[in-house]
Amino acid sequence: MSVKNNEDILFLKALGQKIKKIRTEKGYTQAQLSADLGMEISQISRIERGVVNTSVLNLKKIASLLNVSIKDLFGSL
């Protein structure tokens, strides 16, 4: 799904930055995260850069693997 709205683009970028921050704080590399999730590393990169609108189920999997709640991914966005 292509995101055209500037507000949505900014939201996705902020969400991606939050995921990246949590991932690095937990000591995961993108390669480790992608392997543990069964996702392509390029997909993890796109999520963290905010260029893809990933599914809620992917966010649930990411949160679970990083041992945080989905709420934590959206905190202060």
N, C-alpha and C positions, 0 to 999 in steps of 0.2 A: 504494500500500500504506500503510495507516494504521499508525502506530507508537504503541503504547499503553504499552509498558514504559518506566519512568522512566530506567533505565540506557541504553536505546537512544536515548531522546530526548536525553539528555545527550551521548551519543557523537556523534549527528548534529549537534548544536549546536557541539560542539568541532571536528568536521571542517569544518563550514561556516565557522567563525571562522578556521581554518587556511587554507582556500582563499582567503578574503577577504584575509587578511594577505599571502599570497604574491601575489595579484592586485595589491594596492595597491603592494607593494614593487616589482613589475615594471612599474608605471605604467599598468596597464590599468584602464579604467572597466568597470562592468557592461555598459554599452552596447557597448563595443568587444569584450568577451569574448563576449557573446551573438551579435554579428554574425559574428565569426570562427568561432564554433562552430556557427552556424546554429540556435541555440536562442533561445527567447523570453527577453527580459530578465527577465520575471517568474519564469522557471524558475531563472535564475542567482540571483535574489534568494531564492527558496525554498531553494535548496541552501545558500546562505551563511547563512541564518537557521536552518537545520537543521529545516525543517518538511516536507521531502520526503526520502524515501530514494531517492536517484538511482541509476542503474545503474552497474555497474563500467565499462561502455564509456564512459559520460559522464565518469567520473572519469579514465579513460585519456586521453580527448580534452582535458580540462581540463589535466591534467598535461603533456601533450605541447605544448599551446599556450603554457603558462607556462614551458616548458623546464625542468621538474623531473620527477623520477621519481614514480610513484604512491606509492612508499615515503615520499617527502617529504611527501605530503599527510597521511599517517597518523603521521608522526613525533611522538613525545611525546603521543599521545592516550591 
